[in-house]
Amino acid sequence: MKILIFGGAFNPVHKEHINMFAAAFKELSCDRAYVIPTAISPHKNGQMQAGDIHRLQM
């Protein structure tokens, strides 16, 4: 079984996150995938644009 683990800040989620996920899932012929959002992004100044609940819903 091939499992894709796709991590990122996803804050906010946008079309390119979805496009990269879909391309990787298809290219690698994955059977299952887990999307894992980070609690704190190392690339941002600590300001969250969307809260945890909203990111999960997106």
All heavy atoms as a GROMACS GRO file, in nm:
protein
  454
    1MET      N    1   0.084  -0.117   0.000
    1MET     CA    2   0.000   0.000   0.000
    1MET      C    3   0.089   0.124   0.000
    1MET      O    4   0.181   0.136   0.080
    1MET     CB    5  -0.091   0.001   0.123
    1MET     CG    6  -0.175   0.127   0.132
    1MET     SD    7  -0.280   0.138   0.277
    1MET     CE    8  -0.400   0.015   0.239
    2LYS      N    9   0.061   0.219  -0.090
    2LYS     CA   10   0.135   0.345  -0.095
    2LYS      C   11   0.055   0.451  -0.022
    2LYS      O   12  -0.062   0.474  -0.050
    2LYS     CB   13   0.156   0.390  -0.239
    2LYS     CG   14   0.260   0.312  -0.313
    2LYS     CD   15   0.285   0.376  -0.446
    2LYS     CE   16   0.387   0.299  -0.525
    2LYS     NZ   17   0.411   0.362  -0.655
    3ILE      N   18   0.123   0.519   0.071
    3ILE     CA   19   0.059   0.623   0.151
    3ILE      C   20   0.132   0.754   0.126
    3ILE      O   21   0.255   0.761   0.137
    3ILE     CB   22   0.063   0.588   0.301
    3ILE    CG1   23  -0.013   0.458   0.325
    3ILE    CG2   24   0.004   0.701   0.384
    3ILE    CD1   25   0.000   0.404   0.466
    4LEU      N   26   0.056   0.858   0.094
    4LEU     CA   27   0.109   0.992   0.075
    4LEU      C   28   0.089   1.071   0.204
    4LEU      O   29  -0.021   1.074   0.259
    4LEU     CB   30   0.036   1.063  -0.040
    4LEU     CG   31   0.069   1.211  -0.061
    4LEU    CD1   32   0.214   1.228  -0.105
    4LEU    CD2   33  -0.026   1.271  -0.164
    5ILE      N   34   0.197   1.130   0.254
    5ILE     CA   35   0.188   1.220   0.369
    5ILE      C   36   0.220   1.359   0.317
    5ILE      O   37   0.330   1.384   0.268
    5ILE     CB   38   0.285   1.177   0.481
    5ILE    CG1   39   0.248   1.037   0.529
    5ILE    CG2   40   0.282   1.278   0.595
    5ILE    CD1   41   0.345   0.978   0.628
    6PHE      N   42   0.123   1.448   0.326
    6PHE     CA   43   0.132   1.582   0.268
    6PHE      C   44   0.122   1.683   0.380
    6PHE      O   45   0.016   1.701   0.440
    6PHE     CB   46   0.020   1.600   0.166
    6PHE     CG   47   0.029   1.725   0.082
    6PHE    CD1   48   0.125   1.738  -0.017
    6PHE    CD2   49  -0.060   1.828   0.101
    6PHE    CE1   50   0.132   1.851  -0.094
    6PHE    CE2   51  -0.054   1.943   0.024
    6PHE     CZ   52   0.042   1.954  -0.074
    7GLY      N   53   0.233   1.745   0.414
    7GLY     CA   54   0.235   1.840   0.524
    7GLY      C   55   0.256   1.982   0.477
    7GLY      O   56   0.308   2.007   0.370
    8GLY      N   57   0.212   2.076   0.560
    8GLY     CA   58   0.231   2.217   0.529
    8GLY      C   59   0.155   2.303   0.627
    8GLY      O   60   0.080   2.254   0.711
    9ALA      N   61   0.172   2.434   0.613
    9ALA     CA   62   0.100   2.527   0.700
    9ALA      C   63  -0.046   2.538   0.656
    9ALA      O   64  -0.136   2.549   0.739
    9ALA     CB   65   0.166   2.664   0.699
   10PHE      N   66  -0.070   2.538   0.527
   10PHE     CA   67  -0.206   2.549   0.471
   10PHE      C   68  -0.282   2.663   0.538
   10PHE      O   69  -0.396   2.647   0.581
   10PHE     CB   70  -0.282   2.418   0.486
   10PHE     CG   71  -0.207   2.299   0.435
   10PHE    CD1   72  -0.178   2.193   0.519
   10PHE    CD2   73  -0.164   2.293   0.304
   10PHE    CE1   74  -0.107   2.083   0.473
   10PHE    CE2   75  -0.093   2.183   0.257
   10PHE     CZ   76  -0.065   2.078   0.341
   11ASN      N   77  -0.217   2.778   0.545
   11ASN     CA   78  -0.279   2.891   0.615
   11ASN      C   79  -0.266   3.018   0.534
   11ASN      O   80  -0.170   3.092   0.550
   11ASN     CB   81  -0.215   2.907   0.753
   11ASN     CG   82  -0.294   2.999   0.842
   11ASN    OD1   83  -0.392   3.057   0.799
   11ASN    ND2   84  -0.251   3.013   0.964
   12PRO      N   85  -0.361   3.042   0.447
   12PRO     CA   86  -0.482   2.964   0.423
   12PRO      C   87  -0.459   2.858   0.317
   12PRO      O   88  -0.362   2.864   0.241
   12PRO     CB   89  -0.581   3.069   0.374
   12PRO     CG   90  -0.496   3.166   0.298
   12PRO     CD   91  -0.365   3.171   0.376
   13VAL      N   92  -0.550   2.764   0.310
   13VAL     CA   93  -0.548   2.665   0.202
   13VAL      C   94  -0.578   2.738   0.072
   13VAL      O   95  -0.665   2.826   0.068
   13VAL     CB   96  -0.656   2.556   0.227
   13VAL    CG1   97  -0.664   2.461   0.110
   13VAL    CG2   98  -0.628   2.483   0.356
   14HIS      N   99  -0.506   2.704  -0.036
   14HIS     CA  100  -0.535   2.765  -0.166
   14HIS      C  101  -0.526   2.660  -0.275
   14HIS      O  102  -0.492   2.544  -0.250
   14HIS     CB  103  -0.444   2.885  -0.193
   14HIS     CG  104  -0.298   2.857  -0.183
   14HIS    ND1  105  -0.229   2.787  -0.278
   14HIS    CD2  106  -0.208   2.889  -0.087
   14HIS    CE1  107  -0.103   2.778  -0.244
   14HIS    NE2  108  -0.088   2.839  -0.127
   15LYS      N  109  -0.560   2.701  -0.397
   15LYS     CA  110  -0.570   2.607  -0.509
   15LYS      C  111  -0.440   2.531  -0.535
   15LYS      O  112  -0.444   2.414  -0.571
   15LYS     CB  113  -0.612   2.679  -0.637
   15LYS     CG  114  -0.755   2.725  -0.637
   15LYS     CD  115  -0.802   2.772  -0.773
   15LYS     CE  116  -0.724   2.891  -0.819
   15LYS     NZ  117  -0.775   2.948  -0.946
   16GLU      N  118  -0.325   2.595  -0.517
   16GLU     CA  119  -0.199   2.526  -0.545
   16GLU      C  120  -0.171   2.415  -0.444
   16GLU      O  121  -0.109   2.315  -0.479
   16GLU     CB  122  -0.083   2.624  -0.555
   16GLU     CG  123  -0.082   2.700  -0.686
   16GLU     CD  124  -0.095   2.610  -0.809
   16GLU    OE1  125  -0.017   2.513  -0.822
   16GLU    OE2  126  -0.181   2.638  -0.893
   17HIS      N  127  -0.214   2.432  -0.320
   17HIS     CA  128  -0.202   2.321  -0.225
   17HIS      C  129  -0.279   2.200  -0.279
   17HIS      O  130  -0.229   2.088  -0.280
   17HIS     CB  131  -0.260   2.357  -0.088
   17HIS     CG  132  -0.181   2.457  -0.011
   17HIS    ND1  133  -0.239   2.568   0.045
   17HIS    CD2  134  -0.050   2.462   0.021
   17HIS    CE1  135  -0.146   2.638   0.108
   17HIS    NE2  136  -0.030   2.575   0.095
   18ILE      N  137  -0.400   2.225  -0.323
   18ILE     CA  138  -0.485   2.117  -0.374
   18ILE      C  139  -0.426   2.058  -0.502
   18ILE      O  140  -0.423   1.935  -0.519
   18ILE     CB  141  -0.628   2.168  -0.395
   18ILE    CG1  142  -0.687   2.209  -0.259
   18ILE    CG2  143  -0.716   2.064  -0.463
   18ILE    CD1  144  -0.812   2.291  -0.266
   19ASN      N  145  -0.376   2.143  -0.591
   19ASN     CA  146  -0.316   2.094  -0.716
   19ASN      C  147  -0.193   2.009  -0.689
   19ASN      O  148  -0.174   1.904  -0.753
   19ASN     CB  149  -0.279   2.211  -0.807
   19ASN     CG  150  -0.399   2.282  -0.864
   19ASN    OD1  151  -0.510   2.228  -0.866
   19ASN    ND2  152  -0.380   2.405  -0.909
   20MET      N  153  -0.106   2.052  -0.597
   20MET     CA  154   0.015   1.973  -0.565
   20MET      C  155  -0.024   1.839  -0.503
   20MET      O  156   0.035   1.736  -0.536
   20MET     CB  157   0.106   2.050  -0.468
   20MET     CG  158   0.176   2.166  -0.533
   20MET     SD  159   0.303   2.245  -0.430
   20MET     CE  160   0.230   2.255  -0.270
   21PHE      N  161  -0.121   1.842  -0.412
   21PHE     CA  162  -0.166   1.718  -0.349
   21PHE      C  163  -0.221   1.621  -0.454
   21PHE      O  164  -0.183   1.504  -0.458
   21PHE     CB  165  -0.275   1.749  -0.245
   21PHE     CG  166  -0.341   1.627  -0.190
   21PHE    CD1  167  -0.282   1.555  -0.089
   21PHE    CD2  168  -0.462   1.584  -0.241
   21PHE    CE1  169  -0.342   1.440  -0.039
   21PHE    CE2  170  -0.524   1.470  -0.192
   21PHE     CZ  171  -0.464   1.399  -0.090
   22ALA      N  172  -0.309   1.670  -0.541
   22ALA     CA  173  -0.371   1.585  -0.644
   22ALA      C  174  -0.266   1.528  -0.740
   22ALA      O  175  -0.271   1.410  -0.776
   22ALA     CB  176  -0.477   1.663  -0.720
   23ALA      N  177  -0.170   1.612  -0.779
   23ALA     CA  178  -0.065   1.566  -0.871
   23ALA      C  179   0.022   1.458  -0.806
   23ALA      O  180   0.054   1.357  -0.870
   23ALA     CB  181   0.022   1.684  -0.916
   24ALA      N  182   0.060   1.479  -0.681
   24ALA     CA  183   0.143   1.380  -0.612
   24ALA      C  184   0.067   1.250  -0.592
   24ALA      O  185   0.121   1.141  -0.614
   24ALA     CB  186   0.189   1.435  -0.476
   25PHE      N  187  -0.059   1.259  -0.553
   25PHE     CA  188  -0.140   1.140  -0.531
   25PHE      C  189  -0.152   1.058  -0.659
   25PHE      O  190  -0.134   0.937  -0.658
   25PHE     CB  191  -0.280   1.181  -0.481
   25PHE     CG  192  -0.361   1.068  -0.429
   25PHE    CD1  193  -0.349   1.025  -0.297
   25PHE    CD2  194  -0.452   1.002  -0.511
   25PHE    CE1  195  -0.424   0.920  -0.249
   25PHE    CE2  196  -0.528   0.897  -0.463
   25PHE     CZ  197  -0.514   0.856  -0.332
   26LYS      N  198  -0.176   1.127  -0.770
   26LYS     CA  199  -0.190   1.059  -0.899
   26LYS      C  200  -0.056   1.004  -0.949
   26LYS      O  201  -0.046   0.888  -0.989
   26LYS     CB  202  -0.249   1.155  -1.002
   26LYS     CG  203  -0.271   1.093  -1.136
   26LYS     CD  204  -0.333   1.193  -1.233
   26LYS     CE  205  -0.348   1.130  -1.370
   26LYS     NZ  206  -0.404   1.226  -1.467
   27GLU      N  207   0.049   1.089  -0.946
   27GLU     CA  208   0.181   1.049  -0.999
   27GLU      C  209   0.238   0.930  -0.924
   27GLU      O  210   0.301   0.842  -0.983
   27GLU     CB  211   0.277   1.168  -0.989
   27GLU     CG  212   0.416   1.141  -1.041
   27GLU     CD  213   0.423   1.125  -1.193
   27GLU    OE1  214   0.336   1.178  -1.263
   27GLU    OE2  215   0.518   1.058  -1.239
   28LEU      N  216   0.217   0.926  -0.793
   28LEU     CA  217   0.272   0.818  -0.712
   28LEU      C  218   0.178   0.699  -0.699
   28LEU      O  219   0.213   0.600  -0.634
   28LEU     CB  220   0.308   0.872  -0.573
   28LEU     CG  221   0.414   0.982  -0.572
   28LEU    CD1  222   0.426   1.044  -0.434
   28LEU    CD2  223   0.547   0.929  -0.620
   29SER      N  224   0.060   0.708  -0.760
   29SER     CA  225  -0.040   0.600  -0.754
   29SER      C  226  -0.068   0.558  -0.610
   29SER      O  227  -0.059   0.440  -0.575
   29SER     CB  228   0.004   0.480  -0.837
   29SER     OG  229   0.024   0.517  -0.972
   30CYS      N  230  -0.100   0.654  -0.528
   30CYS     CA  231  -0.121   0.629  -0.385
   30CYS      C  232  -0.256   0.563  -0.358
   30CYS      O  233  -0.352   0.583  -0.432
   30CYS     CB  234  -0.111   0.759  -0.306
   30CYS     SG  235   0.054   0.829  -0.310
   31ASP      N  236  -0.259   0.485  -0.254
   31ASP     CA  237  -0.382   0.420  -0.210
   31ASP      C  238  -0.452   0.500  -0.100
   31ASP      O  239  -0.573   0.492  -0.084
   31ASP     CB  240  -0.352   0.279  -0.155
   31ASP     CG  241  -0.287   0.193  -0.260
   31ASP    OD1  242  -0.347   0.173  -0.367
   31ASP    OD2  243  -0.174   0.146  -0.235
   32ARG      N  244  -0.374   0.575  -0.026
   32ARG     CA  245  -0.425   0.651   0.089
   32ARG      C  246  -0.339   0.775   0.106
   32ARG      O  247  -0.223   0.776   0.067
   32ARG     CB  248  -0.418   0.564   0.214
   32ARG     CG  249  -0.472   0.631   0.338
   32ARG     CD  250  -0.475   0.536   0.453
   32ARG     NE  251  -0.582   0.438   0.427
   32ARG     CZ  252  -0.603   0.331   0.499
   32ARG    NH1  253  -0.524   0.304   0.602
   32ARG    NH2  254  -0.701   0.249   0.471
   33ALA      N  255  -0.399   0.878   0.165
   33ALA     CA  256  -0.324   1.002   0.190
   33ALA      C  257  -0.363   1.062   0.324
   33ALA      O  258  -0.477   1.049   0.368
   33ALA     CB  259  -0.350   1.102   0.079
   34TYR      N  260  -0.265   1.126   0.386
   34TYR     CA  261  -0.288   1.200   0.509
   34TYR      C  262  -0.239   1.343   0.487
   34TYR      O  263  -0.126   1.363   0.442
   34TYR     CB  264  -0.210   1.138   0.626
   34TYR     CG  265  -0.257   1.000   0.661
   34TYR    CD1  266  -0.192   0.888   0.613
   34TYR    CD2  267  -0.369   0.982   0.742
   34TYR    CE1  268  -0.235   0.761   0.646
   34TYR    CE2  269  -0.413   0.854   0.774
   34TYR     CZ  270  -0.346   0.744   0.726
   34TYR     OH  271  -0.390   0.618   0.757
   35VAL      N  272  -0.323   1.439   0.516
   35VAL     CA  273  -0.286   1.579   0.508
   35VAL      C  274  -0.262   1.626   0.651
   35VAL      O  275  -0.351   1.617   0.736
   35VAL     CB  276  -0.396   1.663   0.440
   35VAL    CG1  277  -0.358   1.810   0.437
   35VAL    CG2  278  -0.422   1.611   0.298
   36ILE      N  279  -0.140   1.676   0.677
   36ILE     CA  280  -0.102   1.711   0.813
   36ILE      C  281  -0.063   1.859   0.819
   36ILE      O  282   0.046   1.896   0.776
   36ILE     CB  283   0.014   1.622   0.862
   36ILE    CG1  284  -0.026   1.477   0.852
   36ILE    CG2  285   0.054   1.660   1.004
   36ILE    CD1  286   0.085   1.379   0.882
   37PRO      N  287  -0.152   1.943   0.870
   37PRO     CA  288  -0.117   2.085   0.883
   37PRO      C  289  -0.028   2.109   1.004
   37PRO      O  290  -0.046   2.045   1.108
   37PRO     CB  291  -0.252   2.154   0.900
   37PRO     CG  292  -0.345   2.049   0.950
   37PRO     CD  293  -0.292   1.916   0.904
   38THR      N  294   0.068   2.198   0.990
   38THR     CA  295   0.155   2.232   1.102
   38THR      C  296   0.081   2.324   1.199
   38THR      O  297  -0.007   2.399   1.160
   38THR     CB  298   0.281   2.306   1.054
   38THR    OG1  299   0.242   2.427   0.991
   38THR    CG2  300   0.363   2.223   0.960
   39ALA      N  301   0.118   2.316   1.324
   39ALA     CA  302   0.059   2.406   1.424
   39ALA      C  303   0.117   2.545   1.410
   39ALA      O  304   0.046   2.645   1.420
   39ALA     CB  305   0.084   2.352   1.564
   40ILE      N  306   0.248   2.553   1.383
   40ILE     CA  307   0.317   2.681   1.368
   40ILE      C  308   0.404   2.674   1.243
   40ILE      O  309   0.489   2.586   1.232
   40ILE     CB  310   0.404   2.712   1.491
   40ILE    CG1  311   0.318   2.719   1.617
   40ILE    CG2  312   0.482   2.841   1.471
   40ILE    CD1  313   0.398   2.725   1.746
   41SER      N  314   0.384   2.765   1.152
   41SER     CA  315   0.463   2.766   1.028
   41SER      C  316   0.601   2.825   1.053
   41SER      O  317   0.613   2.935   1.108
   41SER     CB  318   0.392   2.848   0.921
   41SER     OG  319   0.475   2.859   0.808
   42PRO      N  320   0.707   2.758   1.010
   42PRO     CA  321   0.841   2.813   1.026
   42PRO      C  322   0.871   2.926   0.927
   42PRO      O  323   0.969   2.996   0.941
   42PRO     CB  324   0.932   2.693   1.000
   42PRO     CG  325   0.852   2.605   0.910
   42PRO     CD  326   0.708   2.625   0.952
   43HIS      N  327   0.784   2.944   0.827
   43HIS     CA  328   0.808   3.043   0.722
   43HIS      C  329   0.728   3.171   0.739
   43HIS      O  330   0.738   3.261   0.657
   43HIS     CB  331   0.776   2.983   0.585
   43HIS     CG  332   0.847   2.855   0.560
   43HIS    ND1  333   0.984   2.848   0.543
   43HIS    CD2  334   0.803   2.728   0.555
   43HIS    CE1  335   1.020   2.722   0.525
   43HIS    NE2  336   0.912   2.647   0.532
   44LYS      N  337   0.647   3.177   0.842
   44LYS     CA  338   0.564   3.296   0.863
   44LYS      C  339   0.600   3.359   0.997
   44LYS      O  340   0.661   3.298   1.082
   44LYS     CB  341   0.416   3.258   0.857
   44LYS     CG  342   0.380   3.200   0.721
   44LYS     CD  343   0.234   3.200   0.694
   44LYS     CE  344   0.213   3.143   0.554
   44LYS     NZ  345   0.078   3.145   0.513
   45ASN      N  346   0.557   3.481   1.017
   45ASN     CA  347   0.596   3.556   1.135
   45ASN      C  348   0.510   3.524   1.258
   45ASN      O  349   0.508   3.602   1.352
   45ASN     CB  350   0.592   3.706   1.106
   45ASN     CG  351   0.453   3.754   1.068
   45ASN    OD1  352   0.358   3.678   1.072
   45ASN    ND2  353   0.443   3.880   1.031
   46GLY      N  354   0.442   3.414   1.258
   46GLY     CA  355   0.362   3.375   1.373
   46GLY      C  356   0.217   3.416   1.366
   46GLY      O  357   0.137   3.376   1.449
   47GLN      N  358   0.181   3.499   1.270
   47GLN     CA  359   0.042   3.540   1.256
   47GLN      C  360  -0.035   3.436   1.176
   47GLN      O  361   0.003   3.402   1.065
   47GLN     CB  362   0.032   3.675   1.188
   47GLN     CG  363   0.092   3.788   1.268
   47GLN     CD  364   0.084   3.920   1.194
   47GLN    OE1  365   0.078   3.923   1.073
   47GLN    NE2  366   0.085   4.028   1.268
   48MET      N  367  -0.142   3.388   1.234
   48MET     CA  368  -0.226   3.290   1.166
   48MET      C  369  -0.336   3.362   1.091
   48MET      O  370  -0.403   3.448   1.148
   48MET     CB  371  -0.287   3.193   1.267
   48MET     CG  372  -0.185   3.113   1.346
   48MET     SD  373  -0.096   2.996   1.245
   48MET     CE  374  -0.216   2.866   1.236
   49GLN      N  375  -0.354   3.330   0.964
   49GLN     CA  376  -0.461   3.391   0.886
   49GLN      C  377  -0.592   3.318   0.908
   49GLN      O  378  -0.698   3.377   0.903
   49GLN     CB  379  -0.424   3.391   0.739
   49GLN     CG  380  -0.305   3.481   0.710
   49GLN     CD  381  -0.268   3.478   0.564
   49GLN    OE1  382  -0.324   3.406   0.484
   49GLN    NE2  383  -0.171   3.560   0.528
   50ALA      N  384  -0.585   3.190   0.930
   50ALA     CA  385  -0.704   3.109   0.956
   50ALA      C  386  -0.677   3.021   1.077
   50ALA      O  387  -0.568   2.969   1.092
   50ALA     CB  388  -0.737   3.022   0.833
   51GLY      N  389  -0.776   3.006   1.162
   51GLY     CA  390  -0.762   2.923   1.280
   51GLY      C  391  -0.761   2.775   1.247
   51GLY      O  392  -0.790   2.734   1.135
   52ASP      N  393  -0.727   2.694   1.346
   52ASP     CA  394  -0.717   2.549   1.326
   52ASP      C  395  -0.847   2.488   1.273
   52ASP      O  396  -0.845   2.408   1.179
   52ASP     CB  397  -0.679   2.480   1.457
   52ASP     CG  398  -0.540   2.521   1.503
   52ASP    OD1  399  -0.460   2.571   1.423
   52ASP    OD2  400  -0.512   2.500   1.624
   53ILE      N  401  -0.959   2.526   1.331
   53ILE     CA  402  -1.088   2.470   1.290
   53ILE      C  403  -1.118   2.505   1.145
   53ILE      O  404  -1.159   2.419   1.067
   53ILE     CB  405  -1.203   2.523   1.382
   53ILE    CG1  406  -1.178   2.485   1.526
   53ILE    CG2  407  -1.338   2.476   1.333
   53ILE    CD1  408  -1.206   2.342   1.561
   54HIS      N  409  -1.091   2.629   1.107
   54HIS     CA  410  -1.117   2.672   0.969
   54HIS      C  411  -1.025   2.601   0.869
   54HIS      O  412  -1.067   2.563   0.760
   54HIS     CB  413  -1.104   2.824   0.956
   54HIS     CG  414  -1.210   2.897   1.028
   54HIS    ND1  415  -1.188   2.967   1.144
   54HIS    CD2  416  -1.343   2.910   1.002
   54HIS    CE1  417  -1.300   3.019   1.185
   54HIS    NE2  418  -1.396   2.986   1.102
   55ARG      N  419  -0.898   2.582   0.906
   55ARG     CA  420  -0.807   2.511   0.816
   55ARG      C  421  -0.852   2.367   0.798
   55ARG      O  422  -0.846   2.313   0.688
   55ARG     CB  423  -0.664   2.515   0.869
   55ARG     CG  424  -0.604   2.654   0.861
   55ARG     CD  425  -0.456   2.656   0.890
   55ARG     NE  426  -0.427   2.608   1.024
   55ARG     CZ  427  -0.313   2.553   1.058
   55ARG    NH1  428  -0.216   2.538   0.972
   55ARG    NH2  429  -0.293   2.512   1.182
   56LEU      N  430  -0.897   2.304   0.905
   56LEU     CA  431  -0.945   2.167   0.895
   56LEU      C  432  -1.068   2.159   0.802
   56LEU      O  433  -1.078   2.070   0.719
   56LEU     CB  434  -0.980   2.113   1.034
   56LEU     CG  435  -1.027   1.969   1.041
   56LEU    CD1  436  -0.922   1.874   0.986
   56LEU    CD2  437  -1.061   1.934   1.184
   57GLN      N  438  -1.158   2.255   0.815
   57GLN     CA  439  -1.278   2.257   0.732
   57GLN      C  440  -1.245   2.281   0.586
   57GLN      O  441  -1.312   2.229   0.498
   57GLN     CB  442  -1.375   2.363   0.782
   57GLN     CG  443  -1.438   2.326   0.915
   57GLN     CD  444  -1.522   2.440   0.973
   57GLN    OE1  445  -1.509   2.555   0.933
   57GLN    NE2  446  -1.605   2.405   1.069
   58MET      N  447  -1.141   2.360   0.560
   58MET     CA  448  -1.101   2.389   0.420
   58MET      C  449  -1.050   2.263   0.354
   58MET      O  450  -1.064   2.240   0.240
   58MET     CB  451  -0.996   2.499   0.416
   58MET     CG  452  -1.049   2.635   0.444
   58MET     SD  453  -0.927   2.764   0.413
   58MET     CE  454  -0.879   2.808   0.579
   0.00000   0.00000   0.00000
